[in-house]
Amino acid sequence: MGQTEWRRIAGLRVVMSWPENAYAQPPRVRRNLRARLAGVAGVLLVIAGAAAIGVAFSAQKHAPQPSLAAAGATGPSAVRDRGPSLPRSEPVSVDIPAIGVSSGLLHLGDTADGAIQVPALPSQASEAAWYQYSATPGQIGASVIEGHVDSYEGPAVFFKLGALRPGDRVDVQLADGVTAVFRVTGVRKYLKSSFPAKAIFGATDYAALRLITCGGVFDYETGHYLSSVVVFASLVSSSRAA
């Protein structure tokens, strides 16, 4: 059997294979004109295929990563800045105008091994999800909304999450008709091997929102990103639909 190598191109997995002996020559046979033309056509197809792969590599999109200038703060800087709060009401959808996100919200819990459940790939890559064991958006505490950065088909719902900056707005529509308005205070990237879970999921004394997706380097061996991008935001106001 030949060697097989998997490549990830623009969110797709492409397989390329070749014989173990890269220098093996085919047996010499007498070829007529038709065979020669077929050989030329085959070479042209190989060249065209290689060109297509090259174009795919050059067109591959990489998710924006948080800059040092966007690190900001993980929460309000003083007691007077801790803002308002809202009664419990489950979220329906989220809008982030600065990066063009408008998504309904799935309600997900934990997996069998205790990890936070994530939207299914590829059927739910375009949808964000609220972690149902966190506070509802606007309640005192940390509310968590997650989403994929990409899928095998390309960018997913939170592909541009790392491009957010302090001051950007996040609107979360609640089941009771209220829209909770949050402002981003900081955007940071953490290695998953040293993810500060307590700081992100732990209790807070203000209405906090965490938006989470994958980021950093993609590990082709494991098929996972090595880091997480986390957006920190706090509630600043609310409005009720007419």
N, C-alpha and C positions, 0 to 999 in steps of 0.2 A: 504493500500500500504506500501511496505517496504521503508526504508530509502535508499537513493542513494548517493554515494560519487564519485566525479570525481577526478581522479588522472592524472597527467601529467608524462608520463614515456618515456624517450628518444624521446621527441618531439611528442608523441602520447597521446591522451586522453583515459584513460581506466576507465570503470565504474564498480564499485563493489557494490552489493546490498545485503541486509540481512533483515530478518523480524523485525518488531518493537519489538516483544518479543523474545529476544535472547535465552531465555530458554524454549520456547515452545517445547513440545514433540509431535511427531507424534502419532496418535492413534495406540494402540497395536493391531496387527493382527498376525495371525499364518502364519509364512513364511516358505516356502519350500526351498529346496537346491538351486533352480534356483534363488529365490528371494535373498537369502543370497549372492550368487555369484554376483548378480547384485549390491547389496549393497556394497560389497567389491570393485567392479570395480568403482563404483561411488566415493568411498572414495579415491581410487588411482588417479582418474581424478582430484579431488579437490586438492590433494597433488601436483600433477604434475602442475596444474594451478598456485598454490601458489608459487611453485619453479620457474616457468617461470617468474612470476611477480618479484620475488626476484632477478633473474638474470637480468631482464630488469632494475631494480633500480640500481644494482651494475654496470651495463654497461652504465648507462646514462652519456652522455657527457655534460660537462659544458664549456661554452665559456670562453677563457682566458680573464681576466680582466686587465686593465692597472695597472702597478706597480707605486709606487711613484717615482722610479728612471727614469721612462719613461715620466714623466710629461713634462719635457723640457720647451720649450717656445711656445707661440702661434703665433710667427712670427719672422722675422729677428731681430737681436739684435741691428743693427745699419743701418744707411742709406746706407753705402757702401755694406752691405750684402743683399740688397733688390733684387738684381739679375735682369735678363732680363725680357722681356715681349713679347707676341705674338699678332698678329692681330686676330680679331674674327674669329673663325672657330668651328663649333659644334663638340662635341666629338663623337667618334664611339665606342671605347672600352677602357678598363682599365686593366692594368697588375700590380700585386704587387708580385714580385718574392719571397719575404721573407716569405709570408704566402700562396703561391701557388694559388693566385687568377688570373684568366684570364676570363674576362667577356665582352660581348657586353654591350652597354649602352642604356637603355630605356630613352626616353625624357618625363619627367612628369612635371606637373604644380601644380595647387592648387585644393583642393576639393571644394565642394559647400559652405562649411562653412569657407573657407579661410585657412585651414591647408595644409601643404605640402603633396601632394599625394605620396603614397608609392606603390611599386610593389605589384601586386595581389598575395594573398596566395590561394592555393599552387602553381599555375601555373607559377609564375614568381619569386619564392624564390631563384632560382639559378642565377638571373640576377641583376646587379646593375643598378642604374638609376641616370641620371644627372638632377638636378633641372633646368628646362629651363628658369627660371626667374633670375638665377644667372649668373655671368660672365662665358664665355666659358673658359675652362682650358688654362691658359697661358695669358689671358687678365689681365690687371690691375683690381683688385677687387677680391672678394671671389667667387670661383667656388665651387659648392656643389654637391657631389656624395653620394648617400645613398644606403643602401641595408639591407636586413633582416639578423638577426643573426641566426635564426632557423625557422623551420616550423613544422607542425604536423608530418612530415616525417623525421625530423632530422636536422642536421646542414645546414644552408643556405650560401649564397655567402660570407657574411662578418662575418662568425662564428669566425674566428681567428683575426679579426681586432684589438682586444685589446692586441694582442701579438706583435704588431709593436713597434719599438723603434726609437728614434731620429737617423737620418742617413739612415734609410731604404729608398728604392727607390720606386717611383710610376710612371709608364709610362702611359700616356693617348694619344691614337691615335686620331688624328683630321681628319675631313672630307677633308681638303686640302692636306693630305699626310704627315703632320708634326707630329712627336711624341714629346709631351711636357714631359720633365723629371723633376719630383719633388723630393725633399728630405723632409722626415718627420722631423719636428722640435719639436713636442711634441704629447703625447697621454694622454687624460684625460677623466675622467668619471664624469658626472653631473647628479644630481637628476632631473627628468623631472619637478618636482614641482618648481625648481629654475634654470631652463635652461637659460643660458646667451645668448639669441637669438641675441642681438645686437652685442656682441663680435664675434659671429660665422658667422652670415649672413650679418653683416654690411659692409660698404665700407672700402676698404684698399687701400694703395698707392703702393702696389706691387702685383705681380701675386700669389695669395693665392689659396690653395686647401683645402677643408674640406671633410673628409670622415666620414660618420655618420652611426651608427647602434644602436640597443638597447643593454642594459647591466644591470649589477647589479642584484638585487633580482627580481624573478618572482612572481607576485601577482596572486595566483590561483583564487582569488575571482573575479578580474576584467579581468583576462586573458592577462595582459600586464606586461612588465618589468617596473621597477620603475626608471631606469636611462638610460642615453644615453652615448655611447662611441664616442668620437670625436677625429679624427686624424687631426693634423694641419701640413700642408706642404707648401713649397714655390718652385716656379720654379727656377731651376738652369741651365738648358740647353735645347736644342731641337735638333732634327735631322730630316732629310727629307728622305723618302723612295726613293730608286732608281727608 
